[in-house]
Structures are given as C-alpha cells and as structure tokens.
C-alpha cells in the first residue's frame, strides 16, 4: 500500500513539476530551440542539445530586465515594511484595547480590505491620475499595504496573549506602543512572518494595478515587463522562459527560506 | 501613575461597586484607551477609506453621468440610472455575467476537489512525502504571468502539448484560439498554480483532525471511501468553506491570462466580468458604462466576502 501510494504521489508530483522543469531547461537552451526541438518528439524536446546562459545575459543586458526587477523588489519590500507597520497597531487596537464601536471598525477594516483590490482598481487609477500619482513608486506601494487577512490573523494571534502580561506592563508604566513592540510582536513572530508573506505575495504577483498606473518603462515592475515582452511579436522563447523563471524564483526562495516559520493558520486557527 | 493594580473588568472600566474615586480613574483609563485606539487605527482606517471606499464612491458617482459629443467637445451630462439600464439591456453583458458564473461554477469546485484529493494523498504514509508535497506546492510560487507565459507557449499549435497528443493519435488542438477550448485552457493556466496553493490550507486542516477518530472508524470496519465522506469531509467543513470562498473571490477577478493570452476572445468566449470592465473602460472608451460594470462586480464581491467574514467570524467563539 505504501509503495502504491508513493508511486501515485510521484506521478502527481511529475505532472506539477514537469512544466516548471521544461521552463528551466528552455531558459538554458539557445534561442527558439525550445520549440524547434518539439518535433520530432524526443528527449531533446525537454533537455537542451546545447546548454547556454546567453538568454540570461540578454535578459539583463539588451532587454534591460534589471530595472523592472529592482522596481519589483523595492516596491514589494517597502510594501511589506509599511504594511506590517500599519497592520500591527490596528490588530493590537482591535484585539486588546477596549473602546466603543470596536466591532464596527473591525468589520469595516476586514471586509473592506478583503474585497479584492482588482474590483476597484480601475476607478482608483482615475483618482490617482487626478492626483498626479501615476508613474510613482508611491502609487505602486500604497495598494499593497492594506491586507485584511494580515490584520485578521494578527488580531487572532494577539487575542491569544494573556491579558495579565499587558496589565503588568501598564502598571509598570509602559505605553501601548512599547507593549506592542516589546511584547505582542516578539511573542507572535510566526504570525508576523505569515502576514508579511501575504503582503509580499500580493505585491510580487500584482499585475493589473501596475499595468494601469505605470506607463513609463523606468518605473515598470517585472511581471508587466515580462507580459509586454510576451505580447510583442518579436519575442525569443529562451529569453521569455528566463524572465518567467527569474520572477518565479524570488517568491520561491523567500518561501523556502521562511518555510520553518511558514504555517497557514487561517484555515485552522481556532480549531485548537 | 501609582503602581497599584486596579480591579477592572475587561472593558477597562472600574468594576461595579468601586468607590467614586476609582470610577473617575476608570473613565480616565477609558479615555486613554480611546486615544490609543484612534492613534493605532488611524493609518489603517485612512488606507481603507482612500484605497477602497473612495474609488468605489467614485465609480458609483461616475455611473450617474454620460459623455455627450466627441473628444474635447464631449460634455458630461447627468444620466441618472441610464448607464445601468444600458448595461442590463445589453445582451453581451448579460452573456458575460452568465459566463462569469459558469466559469466560477466550474473552476472553483474543480480546483478544490483536486486540491483535496492531493492533500489526502499527501497526508498518507509513504516514502519521501515531504518531497512530493514540495513538488506540488512549487508551481504555486509562480506568479500568474509566469504560468501564462509557460502555458501560452506549451499550448501553441507547434508546442509540446500538441506533440504529446500526437503521440496518442490525437490531432493538433487549437486551445487558446478556439472559442470552445479557450476558457478551459485558462482554467488549466490558473489551476496549475492554484491547486498547490489551496492544498497547503487543506493539509493544515487535515493535520489538525484528531487521528483517534480514524482509528475508531477503522475498528468499526468503515472503508476508505466511507471514512472520507462521513468523517474527513464533515471535520474539514471549516477549512473547505474558507478555501471555497477565498478561491471564488480570487477567480472572480481573474484577469492576467485573459489579458495576456486571449484578449477576451475568441468570440468573447473568455470575456468574464473583470476583463469586461477593463475592456469597456480602456478598449471601448466607455468609462461610464465601465464604472457601472465595476459597481456590479464590487457588489458581487462584497456579498461573497461578507459570507467569508461570517465564516471566519465563527472562529472567534
């Protein structure tokens, strides 16, 4: 039984991984050989006859992919930092501070932020253009900072911290800001990392918004630059694969580095 | 402030029966709590107002007007609900709505059923389980643009998928260029990265199911299929419902493959609501009708998210 299940699992894995492996090998094969080697079908359809790094050289050289990659990295990390700085105090206030109308604010924030941003991206683009914010990093960063799931997760996690800890700190004269940064955030490291990852993935995969708000090449992010290359008629398969691989590798590396801390709590929190 | 613990209830107000001086102190604490709440919540509330409420309001406002005339001579005129009437009497919009619903009725159950099947498989005892799990999860780190590029090339007439089909004697398929196959091909693009993503949530749920229940079921002689339907599925109700709603929200605004691969075609077969809003606003330059479609989309999303919020809210208790 164990052997049969293993065989089945291997088969499923191959189905999922094969397209990615094909992309990897395609990026290491010269020019359009990834398609010209398709027929007749042979091992060389997958494995290059000739290995080369020229696609990557072209990508970061003539195609100027370095700039959009830098833009993507900058926008994403800035969004994570600002997003966490905005979400953590909000979650703290919603979890431990008692005030009238707390439930209403909580609902407003979470429902508001959980409405997919894409739904209102087009009218927001008009607003931002009126304010002359188009083609700015500010415009690229702002929509990434609010994440309902991040606030929700942090609040759930903060609720688990014993109230006596905060009471003791208050008696010692600590401010709420200090209590948040010295007690609540360190005690909920995993949740903070998960929330950061949510913002990270949201911004790294953003496509519609940068398409709408950025027209200058110097501010464009990597995903849109890649899509532009794909839809232009003069593309080179090897370079496309190299670009697709480069934008995929960043989140993969981040996720695997943080894997130890990475746990999805949302679907299961409250079960225990 | 004196370092004397004050007996307060959780609302930070003085406990009933406290002396008058303590009550004053309680209200002072309540005031300071309110100040903290305002300062801590202001940036998030401001963000929601600026990034969600304002554009939604802007969209609603836009739907009440129409442009008359052309180019620079165009005049904005109050139109009442005319744009909505135009939209809902437009056969192609009604078709788009229907297509969006059908698309979601197919892609969401499909992705969740496959994610569930893979999750159950990947939580069984086997050799090298972590490795196979990682393999299925790996594509979910690829942005949709990457998946679109890969499948856009893989499904070309001269691409490897058609070469493989040829091996089984199946003729070359048009995929993205056929009005019958384009939407199904987009489901493939989205599901390659989607299944691994939802799998992670479901594996989390499966791992928190009490294993003793399975032992009890096997002692009672329940077979695998029966155990799955009468034990696993009911116990997984919450994670499954969460994944269903979150997946529906994500697929309702699916945009990248339509914009990159099919441009809503062929014969509008991949024009779903989100792409329709984009197309009406930018390609057809009908911003007021586009705004009305935005309002329709946003209202549907608010309904779905409210359901999700209720679901998540249950966990508070």
HADDOCK unambig.tbl for C-alpha pairs under 7 A between the chains (distance, minus, plus):
assign (segid A and resid 2 and name CA) (segid B and resid 125 and name CA) 6.37 0.50 0.50
assign (segid A and resid 2 and name CA) (segid B and resid 126 and name CA) 5.05 0.50 0.50
assign (segid A and resid 3 and name CA) (segid B and resid 126 and name CA) 6.92 0.50 0.50
assign (segid A and resid 5 and name CA) (segid B and resid 126 and name CA) 6.34 0.50 0.50
assign (segid A and resid 6 and name CA) (segid B and resid 126 and name CA) 5.32 0.50 0.50
assign (segid A and resid 6 and name CA) (segid B and resid 127 and name CA) 5.95 0.50 0.50
assign (segid A and resid 9 and name CA) (segid B and resid 121 and name CA) 6.99 0.50 0.50
assign (segid A and resid 9 and name CA) (segid B and resid 132 and name CA) 6.28 0.50 0.50
assign (segid A and resid 10 and name CA) (segid B and resid 132 and name CA) 6.35 0.50 0.50
assign (segid A and resid 13 and name CA) (segid B and resid 132 and name CA) 5.51 0.50 0.50
assign (segid A and resid 13 and name CA) (segid B and resid 135 and name CA) 5.29 0.50 0.50
assign (segid A and resid 13 and name CA) (segid B and resid 136 and name CA) 5.49 0.50 0.50
assign (segid A and resid 16 and name CA) (segid B and resid 135 and name CA) 6.74 0.50 0.50
assign (segid A and resid 16 and name CA) (segid B and resid 136 and name CA) 5.54 0.50 0.50
assign (segid A and resid 16 and name CA) (segid B and resid 139 and name CA) 6.93 0.50 0.50
assign (segid A and resid 16 and name CA) (segid B and resid 192 and name CA) 6.90 0.50 0.50
assign (segid A and resid 17 and name CA) (segid B and resid 135 and name CA) 5.97 0.50 0.50
assign (segid A and resid 17 and name CA) (segid B and resid 136 and name CA) 6.96 0.50 0.50
assign (segid A and resid 23 and name CA) (segid B and resid 150 and name CA) 6.82 0.50 0.50
assign (segid A and resid 35 and name CA) (segid B and resid 159 and name CA) 6.23 0.50 0.50
assign (segid A and resid 38 and name CA) (segid B and resid 159 and name CA) 6.51 0.50 0.50
assign (segid A and resid 38 and name CA) (segid B and resid 160 and name CA) 5.68 0.50 0.50
assign (segid A and resid 38 and name CA) (segid B and resid 163 and name CA) 6.78 0.50 0.50
assign (segid A and resid 39 and name CA) (segid B and resid 163 and name CA) 6.85 0.50 0.50
assign (segid A and resid 41 and name CA) (segid B and resid 163 and name CA) 6.59 0.50 0.50
assign (segid A and resid 86 and name CA) (segid B and resid 43 and name CA) 6.16 0.50 0.50
assign (segid A and resid 86 and name CA) (segid B and resid 44 and name CA) 5.97 0.50 0.50
assign (segid A and resid 87 and name CA) (segid B and resid 44 and name CA) 6.73 0.50 0.50
assign (segid A and resid 89 and name CA) (segid B and resid 40 and name CA) 4.94 0.50 0.50
assign (segid A and resid 89 and name CA) (segid B and resid 41 and name CA) 6.75 0.50 0.50
assign (segid A and resid 90 and name CA) (segid B and resid 40 and name CA) 5.40 0.50 0.50
assign (segid A and resid 90 and name CA) (segid B and resid 41 and name CA) 4.72 0.50 0.50
assign (segid A and resid 90 and name CA) (segid B and resid 44 and name CA) 6.47 0.50 0.50
assign (segid A and resid 93 and name CA) (segid B and resid 37 and name CA) 5.30 0.50 0.50
assign (segid A and resid 93 and name CA) (segid B and resid 40 and name CA) 6.24 0.50 0.50
assign (segid A and resid 93 and name CA) (segid B and resid 41 and name CA) 6.79 0.50 0.50
assign (segid A and resid 97 and name CA) (segid B and resid 33 and name CA) 6.06 0.50 0.50
assign (segid A and resid 97 and name CA) (segid B and resid 37 and name CA) 6.48 0.50 0.50
assign (segid A and resid 98 and name CA) (segid B and resid 11 and name CA) 5.35 0.50 0.50
assign (segid A and resid 98 and name CA) (segid B and resid 12 and name CA) 6.67 0.50 0.50
assign (segid A and resid 98 and name CA) (segid B and resid 33 and name CA) 6.44 0.50 0.50
assign (segid A and resid 99 and name CA) (segid B and resid 33 and name CA) 6.70 0.50 0.50
assign (segid A and resid 99 and name CA) (segid B and resid 34 and name CA) 5.67 0.50 0.50
assign (segid A and resid 109 and name CA) (segid B and resid 45 and name CA) 6.78 0.50 0.50
assign (segid A and resid 109 and name CA) (segid B and resid 48 and name CA) 6.68 0.50 0.50
assign (segid A and resid 111 and name CA) (segid B and resid 305 and name CA) 6.52 0.50 0.50
assign (segid A and resid 111 and name CA) (segid B and resid 306 and name CA) 6.72 0.50 0.50
assign (segid A and resid 111 and name CA) (segid B and resid 309 and name CA) 6.82 0.50 0.50
assign (segid A and resid 112 and name CA) (segid B and resid 48 and name CA) 6.46 0.50 0.50
assign (segid A and resid 112 and name CA) (segid B and resid 52 and name CA) 6.61 0.50 0.50
assign (segid A and resid 113 and name CA) (segid B and resid 48 and name CA) 6.73 0.50 0.50
assign (segid A and resid 114 and name CA) (segid B and resid 305 and name CA) 6.62 0.50 0.50
assign (segid A and resid 115 and name CA) (segid B and resid 301 and name CA) 6.04 0.50 0.50
assign (segid A and resid 115 and name CA) (segid B and resid 302 and name CA) 6.17 0.50 0.50
assign (segid A and resid 115 and name CA) (segid B and resid 305 and name CA) 6.41 0.50 0.50
assign (segid A and resid 118 and name CA) (segid B and resid 253 and name CA) 6.38 0.50 0.50
assign (segid A and resid 119 and name CA) (segid B and resid 253 and name CA) 6.76 0.50 0.50
assign (segid A and resid 119 and name CA) (segid B and resid 294 and name CA) 6.50 0.50 0.50
assign (segid A and resid 119 and name CA) (segid B and resid 297 and name CA) 6.39 0.50 0.50
assign (segid A and resid 119 and name CA) (segid B and resid 298 and name CA) 5.61 0.50 0.50
assign (segid A and resid 120 and name CA) (segid B and resid 52 and name CA) 6.93 0.50 0.50
assign (segid A and resid 120 and name CA) (segid B and resid 55 and name CA) 6.19 0.50 0.50
assign (segid A and resid 120 and name CA) (segid B and resid 56 and name CA) 6.19 0.50 0.50
assign (segid A and resid 120 and name CA) (segid B and resid 294 and name CA) 6.77 0.50 0.50
assign (segid A and resid 123 and name CA) (segid B and resid 55 and name CA) 5.16 0.50 0.50
assign (segid A and resid 123 and name CA) (segid B and resid 58 and name CA) 6.45 0.50 0.50
assign (segid A and resid 123 and name CA) (segid B and resid 59 and name CA) 5.66 0.50 0.50
assign (segid A and resid 124 and name CA) (segid B and resid 55 and name CA) 4.73 0.50 0.50
assign (segid A and resid 127 and name CA) (segid B and resid 55 and name CA) 6.98 0.50 0.50
assign (segid A and resid 143 and name CA) (segid B and resid 51 and name CA) 6.54 0.50 0.50
assign (segid A and resid 146 and name CA) (segid B and resid 47 and name CA) 6.72 0.50 0.50
assign (segid A and resid 171 and name CA) (segid B and resid 3 and name CA) 5.39 0.50 0.50
assign (segid A and resid 171 and name CA) (segid B and resid 5 and name CA) 6.80 0.50 0.50
assign (segid A and resid 172 and name CA) (segid B and resid 3 and name CA) 6.71 0.50 0.50
assign (segid A and resid 205 and name CA) (segid B and resid 143 and name CA) 5.13 0.50 0.50
assign (segid A and resid 223 and name CA) (segid B and resid 145 and name CA) 6.21 0.50 0.50
assign (segid A and resid 227 and name CA) (segid B and resid 145 and name CA) 6.60 0.50 0.50
assign (segid A and resid 227 and name CA) (segid B and resid 260 and name CA) 6.72 0.50 0.50
assign (segid A and resid 230 and name CA) (segid B and resid 149 and name CA) 6.99 0.50 0.50
assign (segid A and resid 231 and name CA) (segid B and resid 260 and name CA) 6.80 0.50 0.50
assign (segid A and resid 244 and name CA) (segid B and resid 146 and name CA) 4.85 0.50 0.50
assign (segid A and resid 248 and name CA) (segid B and resid 141 and name CA) 6.41 0.50 0.50
assign (segid A and resid 248 and name CA) (segid B and resid 142 and name CA) 4.60 0.50 0.50
assign (segid A and resid 248 and name CA) (segid B and resid 143 and name CA) 6.27 0.50 0.50
assign (segid A and resid 248 and name CA) (segid B and resid 146 and name CA) 6.90 0.50 0.50
assign (segid A and resid 251 and name CA) (segid B and resid 141 and name CA) 5.85 0.50 0.50
assign (segid A and resid 252 and name CA) (segid B and resid 141 and name CA) 5.43 0.50 0.50
assign (segid A and resid 264 and name CA) (segid B and resid 201 and name CA) 6.14 0.50 0.50
assign (segid A and resid 264 and name CA) (segid B and resid 204 and name CA) 6.66 0.50 0.50
assign (segid A and resid 267 and name CA) (segid B and resid 201 and name CA) 6.03 0.50 0.50
assign (segid A and resid 267 and name CA) (segid B and resid 205 and name CA) 6.54 0.50 0.50
assign (segid A and resid 267 and name CA) (segid B and resid 238 and name CA) 6.96 0.50 0.50
assign (segid A and resid 267 and name CA) (segid B and resid 239 and name CA) 4.68 0.50 0.50
assign (segid A and resid 267 and name CA) (segid B and resid 242 and name CA) 6.51 0.50 0.50
assign (segid A and resid 268 and name CA) (segid B and resid 204 and name CA) 6.57 0.50 0.50
assign (segid A and resid 268 and name CA) (segid B and resid 205 and name CA) 5.55 0.50 0.50
assign (segid A and resid 268 and name CA) (segid B and resid 239 and name CA) 6.56 0.50 0.50
assign (segid A and resid 270 and name CA) (segid B and resid 315 and name CA) 5.56 0.50 0.50
